[in-house]
Amino acid sequence: MDNKTILIAAGGTGGHVNPALAVAGLIRYLHPDCKIHFVGTADRIEAKLVPAAGYPFHTIDISGFQRSFSPANIKRNLGTLRRLLTVTSQVNKILNGLQPDLVVGFGGYVSGPVLRAAAKAGIPTAIHEANAFPGMANKAVSNRVDAVMLTSAAAAPRMKCKNEPIVTGVPVRRELLQADRTQSRRELGLDDRPMVLSTGGSLGARAINEAVVGMLALLWKKKAAYFHHAYGQYGAWVPKELQKRGVNYGASSAGALEITIREYIDDMARCLSAADLVIGRAGANTCNEVPAMGKASILIPSPNVAENHQYYNALTMKEAGAAVLINDADISGKRLIDIVSTLYNDRLRIRLMEENALRMSSPNAAGAIVSEIIDLVNP
């Protein structure tokens, strides 16, 4: 792996980018002379996370297709078609400049054109699919790439793979696995009061934001606890709405809630290790990082995803006794209060959920993926 160059394509959401960063981090740790580059878009979460992690970042102009046919989405889809006409030349320019020894895709619409161009150029290629219901980009290139790595064997029948796929699990970043709860809570300035961590992902989730705002408006003067909430790119209205409802977030008070509100949690290892309960969507990233950290969770699957895969992710965790599942249409501030209160009045159940979550984790996923990458780079 010394002096080899690997190009990683991942973008759109943290669910695609974070597993890619986990693998890149392990490669950098094991093979510091290996050159790792990323390609993504300039306006999504990868443009923040990848440079912050210290990797060279290249951009292409591409967007995804919208599934509904509203006038606005039809306009967006026409824009996507126009971008598809020029994106191949952008990708080829990057490939010609880097001359990578391997190109790896982690899903999202950015990975499709990169993997297609790399395979056509004869560059070794691999993809990782995080969900049991594969995304469109990975499905489209699975018959062209040299290696397909899966989180679940259930994804295999839904893909036409050139070679036999392997099941690796979803990689979790080393900083998450190595995070220490006591140190994290000390760094965040927490005492022994419980902490609830809530997020709708890098883009934000309207239903979760509304429910969390409603919960905090009802609770903030009544319960002694910490709440850390990330409202996401499309939730910029949340701080103003909390102010409108009289919620004094950011203030310190020994007898009431202490609330931290921000757009994105860029220190997830610290916050997740410090948390006692996690509220969020049920994407592949959440449903692997939360178990890896042994955390109890309340999962609200997004109804706006292909094959309803988040529901099945959450159902798997619920059936394992690791999470509470709430449908998006049923979530509200009052409902969250009821569930959070029930859990905190039953500490034995919380401990069992934590233990069950930990049993579901796949801590060696990054290692399995890196092993496959090494085989492709050094056949």
C-alpha positions as CSV (number, residue, x, y, z in Angstrom):
1,M,0.0,0.0,0.0
2,D,3.0,2.3,0.3
3,N,2.8,5.2,-2.2
4,K,-0.5,3.9,-3.6
5,T,-3.3,6.4,-4.4
6,I,-6.9,5.7,-3.5
7,L,-9.8,7.9,-4.6
8,I,-12.9,7.7,-2.4
9,A,-16.3,8.8,-3.8
10,A,-18.9,9.6,-1.1
11,G,-21.4,12.4,-0.6
12,G,-24.8,13.8,0.0
13,T,-25.3,12.8,3.6
14,G,-23.3,11.8,6.6
15,G,-24.5,8.3,6.2
16,H,-22.3,8.0,3.1
17,V,-19.5,10.2,4.2
18,N,-18.8,9.0,7.7
19,P,-18.3,5.3,6.8
20,A,-15.9,6.5,4.1
21,L,-14.0,8.6,6.6
22,A,-13.8,5.6,8.9
23,V,-12.2,3.5,6.3
24,A,-9.9,6.3,5.2
25,G,-8.8,6.8,8.8
26,L,-7.9,3.2,9.2
27,I,-5.9,3.2,6.0
28,R,-4.1,6.3,7.0
29,Y,-3.3,4.7,10.4
30,L,-2.1,1.4,9.0
31,H,-0.4,2.8,5.8
32,P,0.6,6.4,6.4
33,D,2.4,6.6,3.0
34,C,-0.8,5.8,1.1
35,K,-2.3,8.8,-0.6
36,I,-6.1,9.2,0.0
37,H,-8.2,11.6,-2.0
38,F,-11.9,12.2,-1.9
39,V,-14.4,13.4,-4.5
40,G,-17.8,14.9,-3.8
41,T,-19.9,18.0,-4.3
42,A,-19.1,21.5,-3.2
43,D,-22.5,22.2,-1.5
44,R,-23.2,19.1,0.6
45,I,-21.8,17.8,3.9
46,E,-18.7,16.2,2.4
47,A,-17.4,19.6,1.6
48,K,-17.2,20.3,5.3
49,L,-16.3,16.9,6.8
50,V,-13.6,15.7,4.4
51,P,-11.3,18.8,4.4
52,A,-11.8,19.0,8.2
53,A,-10.4,15.4,8.4
54,G,-7.3,16.4,6.5
55,Y,-7.9,14.8,3.1
56,P,-7.5,16.4,-0.4
57,F,-11.0,17.1,-1.7
58,H,-12.1,17.3,-5.4
59,T,-15.5,18.4,-6.5
60,I,-17.8,17.5,-9.4
61,D,-21.1,19.2,-10.3
62,I,-23.8,16.5,-9.9
63,S,-27.2,16.2,-8.2
64,G,-29.7,13.5,-7.5
65,F,-33.0,12.8,-9.2
66,Q,-36.2,13.7,-7.2
67,R,-38.7,10.9,-7.0
68,S,-41.9,13.1,-6.8
69,F,-43.1,15.0,-9.9
70,S,-43.9,18.4,-8.5
71,P,-43.1,21.3,-10.8
72,A,-40.1,22.2,-8.6
73,N,-38.8,18.6,-8.7
74,I,-39.3,18.4,-12.5
75,K,-37.1,21.5,-12.8
76,R,-34.5,20.0,-10.5
77,N,-34.5,16.7,-12.5
78,L,-33.9,18.7,-15.7
79,G,-30.9,20.3,-14.0
80,T,-29.6,16.9,-13.1
81,L,-29.9,15.7,-16.7
82,R,-27.9,18.7,-17.8
83,R,-25.2,18.0,-15.2
84,L,-25.0,14.3,-16.3
85,L,-23.9,15.6,-19.8
86,T,-20.8,17.2,-18.4
87,V,-19.9,15.3,-15.3
88,T,-18.0,12.5,-17.1
89,S,-15.4,15.0,-18.4
90,Q,-15.0,16.4,-14.8
91,V,-14.5,12.9,-13.4
92,N,-12.0,12.0,-16.2
93,K,-10.0,15.1,-15.4
94,I,-9.7,14.1,-11.8
95,L,-8.8,10.5,-12.7
96,N,-6.2,11.6,-15.2
97,G,-4.6,14.0,-12.7
98,L,-4.5,11.5,-9.8
99,Q,-3.9,8.2,-11.6
100,P,-5.5,6.3,-8.7
101,D,-4.6,2.7,-8.0
102,L,-8.2,2.1,-6.7
103,V,-11.5,4.0,-6.7
104,V,-14.0,3.2,-3.9
105,G,-17.6,4.4,-3.7
106,F,-19.7,4.6,-0.6
107,G,-23.0,5.5,-2.2
108,G,-24.9,8.7,-2.9
109,Y,-25.4,10.2,-6.4
110,V,-21.8,11.5,-6.5
111,S,-20.4,7.9,-6.6
112,G,-22.2,6.7,-9.7
113,P,-20.4,8.7,-12.4
114,V,-17.0,8.3,-10.6
115,L,-17.2,4.5,-10.4
116,R,-18.5,4.2,-14.0
117,A,-15.7,6.3,-15.4
118,A,-13.1,4.5,-13.3
119,A,-14.3,1.0,-14.3
120,K,-14.3,2.1,-18.0
121,A,-10.7,3.3,-17.6
122,G,-9.7,-0.1,-16.3
123,I,-9.0,1.2,-12.8
124,P,-9.7,-1.3,-10.0
125,T,-13.0,-0.4,-8.3
126,A,-15.1,-1.3,-5.2
127,I,-18.3,-0.1,-3.6
128,H,-19.8,-0.4,-0.1
129,E,-23.5,-0.6,0.4
130,A,-24.7,0.4,3.8
131,N,-28.4,-0.7,3.6
132,A,-30.3,-3.9,3.1
133,F,-32.1,-2.1,0.3
134,P,-29.3,-0.8,-2.0
135,G,-29.2,2.8,-3.2
136,M,-29.7,3.6,-6.9
137,A,-26.0,4.6,-7.5
138,N,-24.6,1.3,-6.1
139,K,-27.2,-0.8,-7.9
140,A,-26.3,0.9,-11.2
141,V,-22.6,0.1,-10.9
142,S,-22.6,-3.2,-9.1
143,N,-22.3,-5.2,-12.3
144,R,-19.2,-3.1,-13.3
145,V,-17.1,-2.9,-10.2
146,D,-14.5,-5.4,-9.0
147,A,-15.7,-5.8,-5.4
148,V,-19.1,-5.2,-3.7
149,M,-19.1,-5.0,0.1
150,L,-22.4,-5.2,2.0
151,T,-23.7,-4.4,5.4
152,S,-26.3,-7.1,5.1
153,A,-26.5,-10.2,3.0
154,A,-30.1,-9.2,2.3
155,A,-28.8,-6.7,-0.2
156,A,-27.2,-9.2,-2.5
157,P,-30.3,-10.4,-4.3
158,R,-31.2,-6.8,-5.1
159,M,-27.9,-6.2,-6.9
160,K,-26.4,-7.7,-10.1
161,C,-22.8,-8.1,-9.0
162,K,-19.9,-8.9,-11.3
163,N,-18.2,-10.9,-8.6
164,E,-19.5,-12.5,-5.4
165,P,-20.2,-9.8,-2.8
166,I,-18.8,-10.0,0.7
167,V,-20.6,-8.9,3.9
168,T,-18.4,-6.5,6.0
169,G,-20.9,-4.5,8.1
170,V,-20.8,-0.7,8.2
171,P,-17.4,0.8,9.3
172,V,-17.5,3.0,12.4
173,R,-14.9,5.8,12.8
174,R,-12.0,4.9,15.1
175,E,-12.6,8.1,17.2
176,L,-16.1,6.8,18.1
177,L,-14.8,3.4,19.1
178,Q,-12.0,4.9,21.2
179,A,-14.1,7.7,22.8
180,D,-14.2,7.6,26.6
181,R,-17.6,8.5,28.3
182,T,-16.1,10.0,31.4
183,Q,-13.6,12.2,29.5
184,S,-16.3,13.2,27.0
185,R,-18.7,14.3,29.7
186,R,-15.9,16.2,31.4
187,E,-15.0,18.0,28.2
188,L,-18.6,19.0,27.6
189,G,-19.0,20.2,31.2
190,L,-21.6,17.7,32.2
191,D,-22.3,16.6,35.7
192,D,-24.2,13.4,36.6
193,R,-27.5,14.5,35.0
194,P,-28.6,12.5,32.0
195,M,-27.9,13.7,28.5
196,V,-30.2,13.2,25.5
197,L,-28.7,13.6,22.0
198,S,-31.0,14.3,19.1
199,T,-30.5,14.8,15.4
200,G,-32.2,14.5,12.1
201,G,-29.0,14.1,10.2
202,S,-26.8,16.5,8.3
203,L,-29.8,17.9,6.3
204,G,-32.2,17.9,9.2
205,A,-35.6,16.3,9.6
206,R,-38.7,18.5,9.9
207,A,-40.7,16.0,12.0
208,I,-37.8,15.5,14.5
209,N,-37.1,19.2,14.7
210,E,-40.7,20.0,15.4
211,A,-41.0,17.3,18.0
212,V,-37.8,18.3,19.8
213,V,-38.9,21.9,19.8
214,G,-42.3,20.9,21.3
215,M,-40.6,18.7,23.9
216,L,-38.1,21.4,25.0
217,A,-40.8,24.0,25.2
218,L,-42.8,21.8,27.6
219,L,-39.8,20.4,29.6
220,W,-37.1,23.0,29.9
221,K,-38.3,24.5,33.2
222,K,-39.3,21.1,34.7
223,K,-36.6,18.5,34.2
224,A,-33.0,18.4,35.3
225,A,-31.1,17.1,32.3
226,Y,-29.0,18.0,29.3
227,F,-30.3,18.1,25.7
228,H,-28.0,18.4,22.7
229,H,-29.9,18.9,19.4
230,A,-28.6,19.3,15.9
231,Y,-31.2,20.8,13.6
232,G,-29.4,20.3,10.2
233,Q,-29.0,22.3,7.1
234,Y,-32.8,22.8,6.5
235,G,-33.6,23.5,10.2
236,A,-32.3,27.0,10.6
237,W,-35.7,28.1,11.9
238,V,-35.3,26.0,15.1
239,P,-33.3,28.5,17.2
240,K,-35.8,31.3,16.4
241,E,-38.8,29.0,17.2
242,L,-37.3,28.0,20.5
243,Q,-36.8,31.7,21.4
244,K,-40.4,32.4,20.3
245,R,-41.6,29.8,22.7
246,G,-39.5,31.2,25.5
247,V,-37.0,28.4,25.7
248,N,-33.7,29.7,27.2
249,Y,-31.3,27.4,25.4
250,G,-27.6,27.8,26.0
251,A,-28.1,28.9,29.6
252,S,-26.8,27.1,32.7
253,S,-29.1,26.3,35.5
254,A,-28.6,23.5,38.1
255,G,-32.3,22.7,38.5
256,A,-33.5,22.9,34.9
257,L,-32.6,21.7,31.4
258,E,-29.4,22.8,29.8
259,I,-29.9,22.9,26.1
260,T,-27.3,23.1,23.3
261,I,-28.6,23.8,19.8
262,R,-26.4,23.7,16.7
263,E,-26.7,23.0,13.0
264,Y,-24.4,20.0,12.9
265,I,-22.6,17.9,15.5
266,D,-19.0,17.9,14.3
267,D,-17.7,16.3,17.5
268,M,-20.0,13.2,17.3
269,A,-17.5,11.0,19.1
270,R,-17.6,13.2,22.1
271,C,-21.3,13.8,22.1
272,L,-22.4,10.2,21.4
273,S,-20.1,8.7,24.0
274,A,-21.4,11.2,26.6
275,A,-25.1,10.6,25.8
276,D,-27.5,8.4,27.8
277,L,-30.2,8.3,25.0
278,V,-30.1,9.1,21.3
279,I,-33.1,10.3,19.2
280,G,-32.8,10.3,15.5
281,R,-33.5,8.8,12.1
282,A,-32.7,5.2,11.2
283,G,-30.2,5.5,8.4
284,A,-27.4,3.0,8.1
285,N,-24.9,5.3,9.8
286,T,-27.1,5.9,12.9
287,C,-28.0,2.2,13.1
288,N,-24.4,1.2,13.2
289,E,-22.7,4.0,15.2
290,V,-25.4,3.9,18.0
291,P,-24.9,0.1,18.6
292,A,-21.2,0.4,18.3
293,M,-21.3,2.9,21.2
294,G,-23.8,0.8,23.2
295,K,-26.5,3.5,23.3
296,A,-30.2,3.2,23.8
297,S,-32.2,5.0,21.1
298,I,-35.5,6.3,19.9
299,L,-35.6,5.9,16.1
300,I,-38.0,7.8,13.8
301,P,-37.5,6.3,10.3
302,S,-37.7,8.8,7.4
303,P,-40.7,7.9,5.1
304,N,-38.9,9.6,2.2
305,V,-36.3,7.0,1.3
306,A,-36.1,4.3,-1.3
307,E,-37.7,0.9,-0.4
308,N,-38.6,2.4,3.1
309,H,-35.2,1.0,4.2
310,Q,-35.0,3.1,7.3
311,Y,-38.1,1.5,8.7
312,Y,-36.5,-1.9,8.4
313,N,-33.3,-0.7,9.9
314,A,-35.2,0.6,12.9
315,L,-37.4,-2.5,13.1
316,T,-34.2,-4.7,13.3
317,M,-33.0,-2.7,16.3
318,K,-36.4,-2.7,17.9
319,E,-36.7,-6.5,17.6
320,A,-33.3,-6.9,19.1
321,G,-34.5,-4.9,22.1
322,A,-32.1,-2.0,21.4
323,A,-34.4,0.8,20.3
324,V,-37.9,2.3,20.5
325,L,-39.4,2.8,17.0
326,I,-41.8,5.6,16.3
327,N,-43.3,6.3,12.9
328,D,-42.7,9.7,11.5
329,A,-46.4,10.5,11.3
330,D,-46.8,9.7,15.0
331,I,-44.0,11.8,16.4
332,S,-44.7,14.9,18.6
333,G,-43.3,16.7,21.5
334,K,-45.7,15.1,23.9
335,R,-45.0,11.7,22.5
336,L,-41.2,12.2,23.0
337,I,-41.7,13.4,26.5
338,D,-43.8,10.2,27.3
339,I,-41.2,7.9,25.9
340,V,-38.1,9.7,27.4
341,S,-39.8,9.8,30.8
342,T,-40.8,6.1,30.7
343,L,-37.2,5.1,29.8
344,Y,-35.7,7.2,32.5
345,N,-38.0,5.8,35.1
346,D,-36.9,2.3,34.1
347,R,-33.1,2.3,34.3
348,L,-33.0,-1.5,34.0
349,R,-34.6,-1.2,30.6
350,I,-32.1,1.4,29.5
351,R,-29.2,-0.9,30.5
352,L,-30.8,-3.8,28.6
353,M,-31.2,-1.6,25.5
354,E,-27.5,-0.6,25.8
355,E,-26.4,-4.2,26.1
356,N,-28.6,-5.3,23.2
357,A,-27.3,-2.5,21.1
358,L,-23.7,-3.4,21.7
359,R,-24.4,-7.0,20.7
360,M,-25.6,-5.7,17.3
361,S,-22.4,-3.8,16.5
362,S,-19.8,-4.8,13.9
363,P,-16.6,-3.2,15.2
364,N,-14.4,-5.0,12.7
365,A,-16.2,-3.7,9.6
366,A,-13.5,-1.1,8.7
367,G,-10.8,-3.7,9.0
368,A,-12.7,-6.1,6.7
369,I,-13.1,-3.3,4.1
370,V,-9.5,-2.3,4.3
371,S,-8.4,-5.9,3.8
372,E,-10.5,-6.1,0.6
373,I,-9.0,-2.8,-0.6
374,I,-5.5,-4.1,0.0
375,D,-6.3,-7.2,-2.0
376,L,-7.5,-5.1,-4.9
377,V,-4.5,-2.7,-4.8
378,N,-2.0,-5.5,-4.4
379,P,-3.4,-8.5,-6.3
